[in-house]
Amino acid sequence: QLLSSQWFIVNHISNYQFYSVYLTSNTVGCVGGNQNGVIFKTTDSGSNFTSVPTGTGIWFLDIYFLNSQTGYACGQNGYIVKTMDGGLSWNVIYQAANFLHNIRFVDNNTGYAVGFSNAYKTTNAGSTWNLLTTNYTNYLLGTSFINSNTGFICGDGGLISRTTNGGSSWQTIFNGGSDQFEELVMTNASTGYVAGRYGKILKTTDGGTNWLLQNSGTSDWLLDLYFINANSGWACGMNGKIVYTANGGQSWATQYVPTISTIRQLHFLTSDTGYAVTDNGMILKTYNAGNPIGIIQTNTEVPAEYSMSQNYPNPFNPSTRINFSLPKSTFVTLKIYDNIGKEIAILINQNMGSGNYEYEFDAGVLASGIYYYRINADDFIETKKMILIK
């Protein structure tokens, strides 16, 4: 029994592939994919959907909302559609030459869309779009702008490029090799991240001039990247992979997800509440940032060695705290056994970043007695006894 389920399945609509998701509140949002020009709207956190036709017949690869009412979506055949009523209706506002993979707005009027080897810009809320000169043949997959002038694009062939004049010209930072960067996010003027093939995540702290490889803990292809603030971010991709950082990319931990399907995109409303969609029609949700239930990172200082403390209080009823320290990112299991050595609960079973952690174990469903808890992290194994008295 895994007691630390982090993401759960809200809905599973078979025969659909979802590529995009955007929630404007805890209950209201839209999902796009291969629904032949349909965008799904939900008002109950994804439990039920209304199919809203767009008249395009395409797959929608990205959705972006400026506020609860105004949103944009893009996809196959270069279509850009817009809603001004929260997704109740969508209208075609532009058709580019080729498919569009990503759309973002800097403010109510200025937005950018990229796809194929083209980038487009609007300065009038989508009424008209202008093709920008990039001189790239790469597939452009992601874009992020700090303001109306300074922004980035990324794509295949390891491309990362920057503009400081609103897209009039572009400075190549990386270009070449087998990397494919799917998404780029700037959290402020100096700090940003890209994610993509081979599980690679790169970080810049100097406004995009230099990018350093991070230890994502996975080699699975990462397809999307989302930061809710400067410290908390998630990346998702193939094989049901979601990795999470709570310390601005210093360490990444794999989160438990109840599927091995490819997770195409995720979106967070707050630092706790987020949604993700898969290419087999699943909509996933978390209420706790995707972290194990009951566990908190007490601080991000890197300890000198592995350790696990005696639970406190002990004896206890019905809950107790277990503290442990990890000097590096590693796969961690924390299990509970009864007094004859039978495994009765798995509290943690995942990759975790370095740091100091506290797990609050609730034994409300267990009978009084002697129990043992064991941690296994890298080569560190330790077992301690605890007593439950009801």
C-alpha positions in Angstrom: 0.0 0.0 0.0 1.5 3.3 -1.1 0.4 5.9 1.4 2.1 8.8 -0.4 0.1 9.1 -3.6 0.7 12.5 -5.0 -1.1 12.8 -8.4 -4.5 11.2 -8.9 -6.6 10.7 -12.0 -9.5 13.1 -12.3 -10.8 11.8 -15.6 -9.9 9.4 -18.3 -11.4 10.0 -21.7 -10.4 7.0 -23.9 -9.5 7.4 -27.6 -8.3 11.0 -27.0 -4.8 12.4 -26.8 -4.5 15.5 -24.7 -1.6 18.0 -25.4 -2.6 21.1 -23.6 -4.2 22.2 -20.3 -4.8 25.6 -18.7 -6.9 26.2 -15.6 -8.1 29.7 -14.7 -9.5 28.7 -11.3 -9.5 25.6 -9.1 -12.6 24.3 -11.0 -12.6 26.1 -14.4 -10.3 25.4 -17.3 -9.7 24.0 -20.8 -8.0 21.0 -22.3 -6.9 20.6 -25.9 -5.6 17.7 -28.0 -6.6 15.6 -31.0 -10.3 16.2 -30.7 -10.8 17.4 -34.3 -11.1 21.1 -33.6 -12.8 20.7 -30.2 -11.5 22.3 -27.0 -12.9 20.8 -23.8 -14.1 23.1 -21.0 -14.6 22.0 -17.4 -16.2 23.8 -14.5 -15.7 21.0 -12.0 -12.0 20.4 -11.9 -12.0 18.0 -14.9 -14.6 15.6 -13.7 -16.9 16.6 -16.6 -16.3 18.4 -19.8 -18.3 20.3 -22.4 -17.0 20.0 -26.0 -16.6 23.4 -27.6 -16.1 23.4 -31.4 -13.7 25.9 -33.0 -14.5 25.2 -36.7 -10.9 24.2 -37.4 -10.8 20.4 -37.3 -7.2 20.5 -35.8 -5.2 19.3 -32.9 -4.6 21.9 -30.3 -1.0 21.9 -28.9 -1.1 24.8 -26.5 -3.6 26.9 -24.6 -2.8 30.1 -22.8 -5.2 32.4 -20.8 -4.5 36.0 -19.9 -7.3 36.0 -17.3 -10.5 34.1 -16.6 -12.2 35.3 -19.8 -9.5 35.9 -22.4 -7.5 33.0 -23.8 -5.7 31.7 -26.9 -5.0 28.3 -28.4 -2.8 27.2 -31.3 -2.0 24.0 -33.1 -2.1 22.2 -36.5 -2.2 24.1 -39.8 -1.1 27.3 -38.1 -4.4 28.1 -36.5 -4.7 30.5 -33.6 -8.1 30.7 -31.9 -9.3 33.1 -29.2 -12.0 33.1 -26.5 -13.3 36.2 -24.7 -15.9 34.3 -22.6 -13.8 31.9 -20.6 -13.8 29.1 -23.2 -17.5 29.0 -23.9 -16.8 29.9 -27.5 -13.7 30.1 -29.7 -13.1 32.0 -32.9 -10.3 31.7 -35.5 -8.2 34.9 -35.5 -5.2 33.8 -37.6 -3.8 31.0 -39.7 0.0 30.8 -40.1 1.8 28.8 -42.8 2.6 25.8 -40.6 1.7 24.3 -37.3 2.1 26.3 -34.1 3.4 24.6 -31.0 3.5 27.4 -28.3 1.7 30.7 -27.6 2.4 33.2 -24.9 1.4 36.8 -24.1 3.4 39.4 -22.3 0.5 41.7 -21.6 -3.1 42.2 -22.9 -1.9 43.2 -26.4 1.6 41.7 -27.0 1.9 38.0 -27.7 4.2 35.5 -29.4 3.6 32.2 -31.1 6.1 29.7 -32.4 6.1 26.5 -34.5 7.7 24.8 -37.4 10.6 27.2 -38.1 8.6 30.4 -37.7 7.9 32.9 -34.9 5.0 35.4 -34.9 4.1 38.5 -33.0 0.9 40.4 -32.3 0.7 43.9 -30.7 -3.1 44.2 -30.8 -4.4 41.3 -28.8 -4.3 38.9 -31.8 -6.1 41.0 -34.4 -3.1 40.8 -36.6 0.1 38.7 -36.5 3.5 39.5 -38.1 6.0 36.9 -39.1 9.3 37.6 -37.4 12.7 37.0 -39.1 14.6 34.4 -37.2 16.7 32.8 -40.1 16.4 29.4 -38.3 15.5 26.1 -39.9 15.0 24.5 -36.5 11.6 23.4 -35.3 10.7 26.1 -32.8 8.9 24.6 -29.8 8.9 27.0 -26.8 9.0 30.7 -26.0 9.2 32.8 -22.9 9.3 36.6 -22.7 10.5 38.7 -19.7 8.8 41.8 -21.1 7.6 43.0 -24.5 11.2 43.3 -25.8 13.3 40.6 -24.2 12.5 37.0 -24.7 13.7 33.6 -25.8 12.8 30.8 -28.2 14.0 27.1 -28.1 13.7 24.1 -30.3 15.3 21.1 -31.9 19.0 21.0 -32.8 19.7 22.3 -29.3 18.5 25.8 -30.2 18.2 28.5 -27.6 18.0 32.1 -29.0 17.4 35.5 -27.4 15.9 38.8 -28.6 16.2 42.2 -26.9 14.2 44.2 -29.4 10.8 42.4 -29.5 11.8 39.8 -32.1 13.3 42.1 -34.7 16.6 40.3 -34.4 17.8 37.2 -32.6 21.0 36.2 -30.9 21.9 32.5 -31.1 23.1 31.2 -27.7 23.0 27.4 -28.6 22.5 25.8 -31.9 23.6 22.4 -33.0 23.7 18.8 -31.7 21.1 16.3 -30.9 19.4 18.1 -28.1 15.7 19.1 -28.5 14.5 21.7 -26.1 10.7 21.5 -25.8 9.9 24.3 -23.4 11.7 27.4 -21.9 10.6 29.4 -18.9 12.1 32.6 -17.5 11.1 33.1 -13.8 12.6 36.6 -13.8 15.0 38.8 -15.8 18.0 36.7 -14.9 16.8 33.2 -14.2 15.3 30.7 -16.6 15.2 27.0 -17.5 14.8 24.8 -20.6 13.8 21.1 -20.7 13.8 18.5 -23.4 15.3 15.3 -24.8 17.4 12.9 -22.6 15.8 14.4 -19.5 17.9 17.5 -19.8 17.2 20.6 -17.8 19.4 23.6 -18.2 19.4 26.8 -16.1 20.6 30.3 -16.6 21.2 32.9 -13.9 22.6 35.6 -16.1 19.7 36.5 -18.3 20.4 33.7 -20.8 24.0 34.2 -21.7 25.1 31.0 -20.0 23.1 27.8 -19.4 24.2 25.1 -17.0 23.1 21.4 -17.0 21.0 20.4 -14.0 20.7 17.0 -12.5 17.1 16.2 -13.3 17.4 12.6 -12.1 15.8 11.2 -15.3 16.7 10.4 -18.9 13.1 10.4 -20.0 12.2 12.9 -22.7 10.8 16.0 -21.0 8.0 17.7 -22.9 6.9 20.6 -20.7 8.2 22.8 -17.9 6.3 25.0 -15.5 7.4 27.3 -12.6 4.9 28.8 -10.3 7.5 31.0 -8.6 11.3 31.3 -8.5 11.8 28.1 -6.4 9.0 25.7 -7.3 8.9 24.1 -10.7 7.9 20.9 -12.5 8.9 19.1 -15.7 6.9 16.3 -17.3 7.4 13.9 -20.2 7.5 10.3 -21.4 6.8 7.2 -19.3 4.6 9.1 -16.8 7.5 11.2 -15.7 7.1 14.3 -13.5 10.1 15.8 -11.7 9.9 18.6 -9.2 12.3 21.2 -7.6 11.6 23.2 -4.5 14.9 25.0 -4.5 15.2 26.7 -7.9 16.7 23.7 -9.7 19.4 22.8 -7.1 17.9 19.3 -6.9 15.0 17.6 -8.7 12.9 14.7 -7.4 10.7 12.2 -9.3 7.1 12.3 -8.2 4.7 9.4 -8.0 2.2 9.4 -10.9 -0.4 6.7 -11.4 0.4 6.2 -15.1 3.2 5.4 -17.4 1.6 7.3 -20.3 3.4 10.3 -21.8 2.5 13.4 -19.8 2.3 16.2 -22.4 1.7 19.3 -20.4 1.0 20.6 -16.9 -0.2 23.8 -15.3 -0.3 25.0 -11.7 -2.8 27.5 -10.2 -0.9 27.8 -6.9 2.2 26.3 -5.4 0.1 23.3 -4.3 -2.7 22.8 -6.9 -1.8 21.6 -10.4 -3.1 19.7 -13.4 -1.4 17.5 -16.0 -2.7 15.8 -19.2 -1.6 12.6 -21.0 -1.6 11.4 -24.5 -4.0 8.6 -23.6 -6.8 10.9 -22.4 -6.0 11.2 -18.7 -6.4 14.4 -16.6 -4.3 14.3 -13.4 -4.5 16.6 -10.4 -2.5 17.3 -7.3 -3.5 19.3 -4.2 0.0 19.2 -2.6 2.4 20.2 -5.3 2.7 16.5 -6.3 4.8 15.8 -3.2 4.2 12.8 -0.9 1.4 13.3 1.5 2.8 13.9 5.0 6.3 14.9 4.0 7.9 18.3 4.1 11.4 19.6 3.4 12.5 21.3 6.5 15.3 23.1 4.8 17.5 22.8 1.7 20.9 22.9 3.3 22.9 19.9 2.2 23.7 17.6 5.2 27.1 16.0 5.5 25.8 12.5 5.8 22.7 10.2 5.7 20.8 10.0 8.9 17.4 9.1 10.4 16.2 10.2 13.8 14.1 8.4 16.4 10.4 9.2 15.8 8.8 11.8 18.0 6.7 11.5 20.0 7.3 7.8 20.9 5.1 6.2 22.1 2.5 8.0 20.0 -1.2 8.1 19.1 -2.2 8.4 16.3 0.6 10.3 14.5 4.4 10.7 14.9 7.2 12.5 13.0 10.1 10.8 11.3 13.1 13.0 10.4 15.8 12.1 7.9 18.6 13.7 6.0 20.0 13.1 2.5 23.4 14.4 1.4 22.6 13.9 -2.3 19.8 13.2 -4.6 18.9 9.5 -4.5 16.1 7.0 -4.6 14.5 6.7 -1.2 12.1 4.1 0.4 10.6 4.5 3.8 8.6 1.5 5.0 6.6 0.4 8.0 6.8 -3.2 9.4 4.9 -4.9 12.2 6.6 -6.8 15.0 6.9 -10.0 13.0 8.6 -8.2 10.1 5.6 -8.0 7.7 5.6 -4.9 5.5 2.4 -3.0 6.2 3.0 0.4 4.5 5.2 2.2 2.0 5.5 5.9 3.0 8.1 7.0 0.4 9.1 5.2 -2.8 10.7 7.8 -5.1 13.7 9.9 -6.1 14.3 12.8 -3.7 16.7 15.7 -3.7 19.3 16.4 -1.1 18.1 18.1 2.1 16.4 17.5 5.5 12.9 16.1 5.6 10.2 15.4 8.1 7.5 12.8 7.5 4.3 12.9 9.6 3.1 9.3 9.8 -0.6 8.9 10.7 -1.2 5.4 12.1 -4.9 5.9 12.7 -5.8 2.7 10.8 -3.3 0.5 12.7 -3.8 -1.4 16.0 -1.8 -0.7 19.1 1.6 -2.4 19.1 5.3 -2.3 18.3 6.2 -1.3 14.8 9.5 -0.7 12.9 10.3 1.9 10.3 13.2 1.4 7.8 14.8 3.9 5.4 16.8 2.8 2.4 18.7 5.5 0.5 21.7 4.7 -1.7 23.8 2.4 0.6 22.3 3.8 3.8 19.8 1.5 5.6 18.6 2.1 9.1 15.7 0.6 11.1 14.1 2.0 14.3 11.4 0.9 16.6 8.3 2.8 17.5 5.3 2.1 19.8 1.7 2.9 19.0 -0.6 3.1 22.1 -4.3 3.7 21.6 
